[in-house]
Amino acid sequence: MKQRTLAGRQVSAIGLGAMPLSMNNDKKYPSFEDAVATVHAALDAGVTLIDTADIYAPDGEEMGHNERIVAEALRRWDGDASSIFVATKGGITLGEDGSKGRDGSHAYLRSAVERSVEIFGVDHIELYQYHRPDRTRVYADVMRGLKSLQDDGLVRAIGISNASVEEIQIALDVLGEGNLASVQNEFSPKHPGSIDELRFCADHDIAFLPWSPLGGTGGGASSVGDRFSVFREVGEAHGVSPQQAVLAWELALDPHVIPIPGARRAASITDSAKAADLALTTDEVTRLSESVGIFD
Ligand SMILES: NC(=O)c1ccc[n+]([C@@H]2O[C@H](COP(=O)([O-])OP(=O)(O)OC[C@H]3O[C@@H](n4cnc5c(N)ncnc54)[C@H](OP(=O)(O)O)[C@@H]3O)[C@@H](O)[C@H]2O)c1
């Protein structure tokens, strides 16, 4: 599979978003064994990047549900698990009553990353992403806290998620050019609005990871070819699914883009992974971009 650069390492151009295995809009979850099988299908298809988060868990479950699936899948996989790049996230809290909040304090993020380190049985996290801004705190202070986790060796690379251009700039100011590995924002035909952040990342050599790249669980991803017919037409011209056309289009926007499609079924990620090697023509990319309102 074609490769892209993330935090100085080569990873598959298509990653696996592990969230739907533990959290999705349909509230339908695979068994633990089926979830592990889906992760294995991704790895067997050549996917070497997995995105997870401490907060991904079904209602009523504890933090770390999704991380535990990924960790166990890596332990059981018969390939070289050390070649797999795992990115996780922290900064969203789960109350005893199931309510969610945000905490970007140094103390909280340290305890969160320590919990993730323990689940994965490693001494550091390859890429730790600040999940969503805690609006009660100064963004630069949060970045300083993340930097201290890196200085202490708990995380190798730092990413941010759900960040505006202004917040990306603040992260760069605090961490230094070259030390912000990634930005993970929602981006898809349904949600093309993050094109500004995507372009900013491209200009600053930062990987951009579109989340819900197909339109999300709950029907957005499965119906993308119906809702955005140009993607279905381009897919048909290549004899592939509209989902592959969407992911290939995102990859064609810039070499810094690394989509992380989610999957509960092995068949979904096996199909999506093929998008890495699907070459669209320049005319097709322009047509797809313009169909969702993106112009040069
Ligand atoms: N940073 C954040 O705040 C944030 C927020 C949301 C998500 N994320 C990340 O982004 C990842 C992806 O987002 P997402 O899972 O919400 O949405 P998505 O990737 O747009 O859609 C996932 C759904 O697409 C279906 N699918 C995937 N490939 C397919 C294919 N080739 N053909 C047909 N259906 C296909 C899957 O179906 P099946 O389930 O039936 O396999 C899955 O339910 C998440 O897993 C998570 O890692 C991050």
The ligand as a Gaussian input file, in Angstrom:
#p B3LYP/6-31G(d) Opt

LIG

0 1
 N      -11.052000      13.474000      16.673000
 C      -12.350000      13.381000      16.771000
 O      -13.020000      14.188000      17.430000
 C      -13.039000      12.263000      16.054000
 C      -14.436000      12.236000      15.943000
 C      -15.029000      11.170000      15.231000
 C      -14.225000      10.192000      14.674000
 N      -12.863000      10.224000      14.822000
 C      -11.968000       9.205000      14.217000
 O      -12.269000       9.092000      12.847000
 C      -12.507000       7.727000      12.529000
 C      -13.454000       7.599000      11.384000
 O      -14.656000       8.267000      11.659000
 P      -16.074000       7.523000      11.754000
 O      -15.836000       6.093000      12.037000
 O      -16.908000       8.342000      12.655000
 O      -16.692000       7.752000      10.308000
 P      -16.370000       7.234000       8.830000
 O      -15.012000       6.692000       8.747000
 O      -16.752000       8.342000       7.947000
 O      -17.456000       6.099000       8.667000
 C      -17.338000       4.885000       9.328000
 C      -18.370000       3.939000       8.775000
 O      -18.118000       3.753000       7.415000
 C      -18.429000       2.449000       7.030000
 N      -17.434000       2.129000       5.991000
 C      -16.099000       2.278000       6.069000
 N      -15.513000       1.915000       4.918000
 C      -16.512000       1.524000       4.090000
 C      -16.552000       1.034000       2.753000
 N      -15.427000       0.905000       2.055000
 N      -17.754000       0.738000       2.228000
 C      -18.900000       0.903000       2.920000
 N      -18.934000       1.351000       4.209000
 C      -17.740000       1.652000       4.767000
 C      -18.243000       1.596000       8.250000
 O      -19.250000       0.611000       8.234000
 P      -19.273000      -0.670000       9.217000
 O      -19.317000      -0.120000      10.596000
 O      -20.503000      -1.398000       8.813000
 O      -18.013000      -1.425000       8.983000
 C      -18.336000       2.576000       9.398000
 O      -19.546000       2.430000      10.115000
 C      -13.049000       7.160000      13.842000
 O      -12.949000       5.773000      13.858000
 C      -12.155000       7.832000      14.843000
 O      -10.927000       7.134000      14.909000
 C      -12.280000      11.253000      15.502000

